[in-house]
Amino acid sequence: MDLDPYASMQVGMRVVRGVDWKWGSQDSGEGNVGTVVEIGRTGSPTTPDKTVVVQWDQGNRTNYRTGFQGAYDLLLYDNAQIGVRHPNIICDCCKKHGIRGMRWKCKMCFDYDLCTQCYMNNKHDLSHAFERYETAHSQPVLVSPRQNLTRITLKGTFQGAKVVRGPDWEWGNQDALLRVDLGNSSVISAFSLLPSLNPSIMEVDTSALKKQLYRKGEITGVLLCYVGEEKYQNKSYLMFLHLTRGGEGKTGRVVDIRGWDVETGRSVASVTWSDGTTNVYRVGHKGKVDLKCTVEASGGFYYKEHLPKLGKPAELQRKESTDRHPFQHGDKVKCLLDIDILREMQEGHGGWNPKMAE
């Protein structure tokens, strides 16, 4: 049995609790999703071989069994984050070209494929069995019809979720703001933090004080007041000024989940912060997690029985040897397919000739 190297465990994969789970609510409850951030290795005292470390969307970070002592704590929900793609395969529901992540192929219908999102959203006939392709190189795995199976709601950092900066944050004060309530004020030119208190503040011309919302670093030189215990310096007359500091702990809302260019899929989140700025942050890209989810959102559904166990990679597709091929050049053959199916297959491949039915 040859294992598919493209289906090996990699950081960035998105996972949910699996069949051997015995860790209570470490994942914040069934259906919550996490990201693989470390792969175990032989000799490691903390993360041995056949284990992984998962960063759950809601903050916990722990290691789990992926074959260790024969147990599998996790299921693979999505591998688009590591770049898995099925070139030239189109989802017959959403019509996206080059399915990202796992591919689901109907066993009952000719050439009918779904992406994971459409498959889990009950597209196509629920009484039809499907084959699951973990990667473009994997042997297909037959799964039962979805009819009468229980779907679990997927929860975490998805569109609509509230988030704060997370464990891999390295974006300075993109989530920070100074809120300025001017009240009845005279015209001011600018204001800033004292350099001694925050030498990272940059002097930027700000003629648009009317906005009343500023990110750190956008405002230069004016007043004397306190925000918490931090001191600010005044250089012109200003009445009824109130400053509210932003930064760590400030929340944003996920606008959407997208890929990182063409490299990975569903691996970053676009977030709008409370000052109105929007930026993109990693949620699995290169195994990094920039955000922590404080209020979860639904990311769809999944069938627990149909997801692969993390740590049991799919088999590699076998290529038939030409030496063992049953047909030789010049052999006469008969097509056993139904005429309607054969006619459909001929579209784009020379067209249909009535003599083909003879």
C-alpha positions as CSV (number, residue, x, y, z in Angstrom):
1,M,0.0,0.0,0.0
2,D,1.5,3.3,-1.1
3,L,0.4,6.3,1.0
4,D,-0.3,9.6,-0.7
5,P,2.4,12.0,0.3
6,Y,0.2,15.0,-0.5
7,A,-2.3,13.8,2.2
8,S,0.3,13.7,5.0
9,M,-0.4,15.8,8.1
10,Q,0.7,19.4,7.6
11,V,0.4,22.6,9.7
12,G,-2.5,24.7,8.6
13,M,-5.1,21.9,8.2
14,R,-8.4,22.7,9.8
15,V,-9.8,20.0,12.2
16,V,-12.7,19.0,14.5
17,R,-12.9,16.5,17.3
18,G,-12.9,12.9,16.2
19,V,-13.9,9.3,17.1
20,D,-11.6,8.8,20.0
21,W,-12.1,12.2,21.6
22,K,-12.0,12.1,25.4
23,W,-10.9,15.7,26.3
24,G,-14.1,17.3,27.4
25,S,-14.6,20.8,26.1
26,Q,-11.0,21.7,25.3
27,D,-12.3,22.5,21.8
28,S,-15.2,24.6,23.3
29,G,-17.7,21.9,22.3
30,E,-18.3,19.6,19.4
31,G,-18.4,21.4,16.0
32,N,-15.7,23.9,17.0
33,V,-12.8,24.0,14.6
34,G,-9.1,24.4,15.2
35,T,-5.8,24.6,13.2
36,V,-2.9,22.2,13.2
37,V,0.1,24.3,14.2
38,E,2.7,21.6,15.1
39,I,3.4,18.1,13.9
40,G,4.8,15.6,16.4
41,R,8.2,14.0,15.9
42,T,10.2,11.1,17.3
43,G,12.2,12.1,20.3
44,S,10.2,15.2,21.2
45,P,9.3,15.3,25.0
46,T,6.2,17.4,24.5
47,T,4.9,16.4,21.0
48,P,5.9,12.8,20.2
49,D,5.5,11.1,16.8
50,K,1.8,10.5,15.8
51,T,0.6,13.5,17.7
52,V,-0.2,17.1,16.7
53,V,-0.7,20.5,18.4
54,V,-4.0,22.2,17.6
55,Q,-4.8,25.9,18.1
56,W,-8.5,26.0,18.6
57,D,-10.3,29.1,17.2
58,Q,-11.5,30.1,20.7
59,G,-8.1,30.0,22.3
60,N,-7.1,26.7,23.7
61,R,-3.9,25.1,22.4
62,T,-3.1,21.4,23.2
63,N,-1.7,18.3,21.6
64,Y,-3.8,15.4,20.4
65,R,-3.3,11.8,19.2
66,T,-3.2,11.1,15.5
67,G,-2.4,7.4,15.7
68,F,-0.5,7.5,19.0
69,Q,-1.3,4.3,20.9
70,G,-3.8,3.5,18.1
71,A,-6.1,6.5,18.9
72,Y,-7.4,9.2,16.6
73,D,-8.7,12.3,18.4
74,L,-9.2,14.5,15.3
75,L,-11.0,14.5,12.0
76,L,-9.7,16.5,9.0
77,Y,-12.4,19.0,8.0
78,D,-10.5,21.0,5.4
79,N,-7.0,20.8,3.7
80,A,-7.4,23.7,1.3
81,Q,-5.2,25.7,3.7
82,I,-2.2,23.6,2.8
83,G,-2.8,24.2,-1.0
84,V,-4.7,21.0,-1.9
85,R,-6.5,21.6,-5.2
86,H,-8.1,19.4,-7.9
87,P,-7.1,21.1,-11.2
88,N,-9.7,21.0,-14.0
89,I,-12.4,19.6,-11.6
90,I,-15.5,21.9,-11.4
91,C,-18.0,21.8,-8.6
92,D,-21.3,21.1,-10.4
93,C,-23.2,23.1,-7.8
94,C,-21.3,26.4,-7.2
95,K,-19.3,26.1,-10.5
96,K,-16.0,26.9,-8.9
97,H,-13.2,25.7,-11.1
98,G,-10.3,23.7,-9.6
99,I,-12.0,22.4,-6.4
100,R,-9.9,23.4,-3.3
101,G,-9.7,21.0,-0.4
102,M,-11.4,17.6,-0.6
103,R,-13.4,16.5,-3.6
104,W,-16.7,14.6,-3.5
105,K,-17.6,12.5,-6.6
106,C,-21.1,11.0,-7.0
107,K,-21.1,7.3,-7.6
108,M,-24.6,7.3,-9.2
109,C,-24.2,10.1,-11.7
110,F,-21.8,10.6,-14.6
111,D,-19.0,13.0,-13.9
112,Y,-20.7,14.9,-11.0
113,D,-18.5,16.5,-8.4
114,L,-19.0,18.7,-5.3
115,C,-16.7,20.8,-3.2
116,T,-16.7,20.3,0.6
117,Q,-19.0,23.3,1.2
118,C,-21.6,22.2,-1.3
119,Y,-21.4,18.5,-0.2
120,M,-21.9,19.5,3.5
121,N,-24.7,21.9,2.6
122,N,-26.8,19.0,1.2
123,K,-26.4,19.8,-2.5
124,H,-27.4,17.0,-4.9
125,D,-29.4,13.9,-4.2
126,L,-28.9,12.8,-0.5
127,S,-29.7,9.2,-1.4
128,H,-26.7,8.9,-3.7
129,A,-23.4,7.5,-2.4
130,F,-20.2,9.5,-3.0
131,E,-16.5,9.0,-3.2
132,R,-14.1,11.2,-1.2
133,Y,-10.8,12.3,-2.7
134,E,-8.6,13.7,0.0
135,T,-6.2,15.1,-2.7
136,A,-5.9,15.0,-6.4
137,H,-3.6,12.0,-6.1
138,S,-5.5,10.0,-3.5
139,Q,-7.4,6.7,-4.0
140,P,-11.1,7.5,-3.6
141,V,-12.9,6.4,-0.4
142,L,-16.5,5.4,-0.7
143,V,-18.9,7.0,1.8
144,S,-22.5,6.2,2.5
145,P,-25.4,8.3,1.4
146,R,-26.0,11.4,3.5
147,Q,-29.7,10.6,3.8
148,N,-30.7,10.2,7.5
149,L,-27.3,11.1,8.8
150,T,-26.8,13.7,11.5
151,R,-25.1,17.0,10.5
152,I,-23.1,18.9,13.0
153,T,-22.8,22.7,12.8
154,L,-19.3,24.0,12.2
155,K,-18.4,26.9,14.5
156,G,-15.4,29.2,14.9
157,T,-13.7,32.0,13.0
158,F,-16.0,32.4,10.1
159,Q,-17.9,35.3,8.5
160,G,-19.7,37.3,11.3
161,A,-17.4,36.1,14.1
162,K,-16.0,38.6,16.6
163,V,-12.2,38.3,17.1
164,V,-9.2,39.8,18.9
165,R,-5.5,39.4,18.2
166,G,-4.4,35.8,18.6
167,P,-1.3,33.7,19.4
168,D,0.7,34.5,16.2
169,W,-0.1,38.2,16.0
170,E,2.7,40.2,14.5
171,W,0.9,43.2,13.1
172,G,1.7,45.9,15.7
173,N,-1.3,48.0,16.5
174,Q,-3.4,47.4,13.4
175,D,-6.3,46.7,15.8
176,A,-5.6,49.8,17.9
177,L,-7.2,53.2,17.7
178,L,-7.4,56.5,19.6
179,R,-11.0,57.7,19.8
180,V,-11.3,61.5,19.9
181,D,-14.5,63.1,21.2
182,L,-13.9,66.8,20.4
183,G,-17.0,68.4,21.9
184,N,-16.9,72.2,21.7
185,S,-13.3,72.7,20.6
186,S,-11.3,75.3,18.9
187,V,-9.4,74.4,15.7
188,I,-6.4,72.2,16.5
189,S,-3.5,71.3,14.3
190,A,-2.5,67.9,15.7
191,F,-1.7,65.9,18.8
192,S,0.5,62.9,19.8
193,L,1.7,60.6,22.5
194,L,4.8,61.7,24.2
195,P,7.7,60.0,22.4
196,S,9.1,58.9,25.8
197,L,5.9,56.9,26.4
198,N,5.6,55.4,23.0
199,P,8.6,55.9,20.7
200,S,6.9,53.9,18.0
201,I,4.4,56.6,17.2
202,M,5.1,58.2,13.8
203,E,4.3,61.8,13.0
204,V,1.7,61.9,10.2
205,D,-0.1,65.0,8.9
206,T,-3.7,64.9,10.0
207,S,-5.9,67.6,8.4
208,A,-9.0,65.4,8.8
209,L,-9.7,65.8,12.5
210,K,-13.4,65.8,11.7
211,K,-13.4,62.0,11.4
212,Q,-13.0,61.7,15.2
213,L,-11.5,58.2,14.8
214,Y,-7.7,57.7,14.4
215,R,-5.4,54.8,14.4
216,K,-2.3,55.0,16.6
217,G,0.4,56.9,14.7
218,E,-1.9,59.1,12.7
219,I,-1.9,62.1,14.9
220,T,0.9,64.5,16.0
221,G,1.4,67.1,18.8
222,V,-1.3,68.9,21.1
223,L,-2.6,68.5,24.6
224,L,-2.0,67.5,28.2
225,C,-4.4,64.8,29.6
226,Y,-4.4,61.3,30.9
227,V,-5.7,58.0,29.4
228,G,-5.5,55.5,32.2
229,E,-2.1,56.3,33.6
230,E,-0.5,57.4,30.3
231,K,0.3,61.1,29.9
232,Y,-0.3,63.2,26.7
233,Q,1.1,66.6,26.0
234,N,-0.8,69.7,24.9
235,K,0.4,72.2,22.3
236,S,-2.8,74.1,21.6
237,Y,-6.1,75.0,23.2
238,L,-8.7,72.2,23.3
239,M,-11.9,71.9,25.3
240,F,-13.8,68.7,26.3
241,L,-11.3,66.3,24.8
242,H,-11.6,62.6,25.6
243,L,-9.3,59.9,24.4
244,T,-10.0,56.2,24.5
245,R,-7.1,53.9,23.9
246,G,-7.4,50.9,21.5
247,G,-5.0,47.9,21.0
248,E,-4.8,44.5,22.5
249,G,-8.2,43.2,23.5
250,K,-10.0,45.3,21.0
251,T,-12.5,43.4,18.8
252,G,-13.1,43.1,15.1
253,R,-15.6,41.3,13.0
254,V,-14.8,38.8,10.3
255,V,-16.0,40.0,6.9
256,D,-15.1,36.9,5.0
257,I,-12.8,33.9,4.7
258,R,-10.6,33.7,1.6
259,G,-7.5,32.2,0.1
260,W,-4.0,33.7,0.1
261,D,-3.7,34.5,-3.6
262,V,-3.6,31.2,-5.5
263,E,-1.3,29.6,-2.9
264,T,-3.8,28.4,-0.3
265,G,-7.6,28.3,0.1
266,R,-9.8,29.4,3.0
267,S,-6.6,30.3,4.9
268,V,-7.0,33.9,5.8
269,A,-9.8,36.1,7.3
270,S,-10.7,39.6,6.3
271,V,-11.4,41.6,9.5
272,T,-12.9,45.0,10.1
273,W,-11.8,46.6,13.4
274,S,-13.8,49.0,15.5
275,D,-12.0,52.0,13.9
276,G,-13.3,51.0,10.5
277,T,-10.0,49.7,9.1
278,T,-10.0,46.3,7.4
279,N,-7.0,43.9,7.0
280,V,-6.4,40.3,6.2
281,Y,-5.1,37.8,8.9
282,R,-3.9,34.2,8.8
283,V,-6.2,31.4,9.9
284,G,-4.2,28.4,8.8
285,H,-1.9,30.0,6.2
286,K,1.5,28.5,6.7
287,G,0.2,27.1,10.0
288,K,-0.2,30.5,11.6
289,V,-3.2,31.8,13.6
290,D,-3.3,35.6,14.0
291,L,-6.8,35.7,15.6
292,K,-8.7,34.4,18.6
293,C,-12.5,34.0,18.3
294,T,-14.5,35.6,21.1
295,V,-17.9,35.2,19.6
296,E,-18.2,32.2,17.2
297,A,-20.0,32.2,13.9
298,S,-21.3,29.3,11.9
299,G,-19.1,28.0,9.0
300,G,-21.6,25.5,7.7
301,F,-22.0,21.9,8.6
302,Y,-20.3,18.5,8.4
303,Y,-21.0,14.8,8.5
304,K,-18.8,13.3,11.1
305,E,-18.9,9.9,9.5
306,H,-17.6,11.2,6.2
307,L,-14.5,13.0,7.3
308,P,-11.1,11.2,7.3
309,K,-9.3,10.6,10.6
310,L,-6.3,12.9,10.9
311,G,-3.2,10.7,10.9
312,K,-4.5,8.1,8.5
313,P,-3.4,9.4,5.1
314,A,-5.2,8.2,2.0
315,E,-3.7,5.7,-0.4
316,L,-2.0,6.9,-3.5
317,Q,-3.8,6.2,-6.8
318,R,-2.4,3.2,-8.6
319,K,-1.2,3.6,-12.2
320,E,-1.7,0.6,-14.3
321,S,1.5,-0.8,-15.9
322,T,1.4,-0.9,-19.7
323,D,3.0,-4.4,-19.5
324,R,0.0,-5.7,-17.7
325,H,-2.7,-3.9,-19.8
326,P,-5.3,-6.3,-21.2
327,F,-5.7,-4.4,-24.5
328,Q,-3.2,-4.4,-27.4
329,H,-3.1,-2.0,-30.4
330,G,-5.5,-3.3,-33.1
331,D,-7.8,-5.2,-30.7
332,K,-11.5,-5.1,-31.5
333,V,-13.5,-4.0,-28.4
334,K,-17.2,-3.4,-27.5
335,C,-18.4,-0.5,-25.3
336,L,-20.7,-1.7,-22.5
337,L,-22.0,1.7,-21.5
338,D,-25.6,2.8,-21.9
339,I,-26.1,4.7,-25.2
340,D,-27.2,7.9,-23.5
341,I,-24.1,7.9,-21.2
342,L,-21.8,7.2,-24.2
343,R,-23.4,10.1,-26.2
344,E,-22.8,12.5,-23.3
345,M,-19.2,11.3,-23.0
346,Q,-18.6,12.0,-26.7
347,E,-19.4,15.7,-26.2
348,G,-16.2,17.6,-26.7
349,H,-14.4,14.4,-27.8
350,G,-15.3,14.2,-31.5
351,G,-19.0,14.3,-31.1
352,W,-21.7,11.6,-31.5
353,N,-22.1,9.3,-34.5
354,P,-25.2,7.2,-34.7
355,K,-23.1,4.2,-35.9
356,M,-21.6,4.2,-32.4
357,A,-24.8,2.7,-31.2
358,E,-24.5,-0.3,-33.5
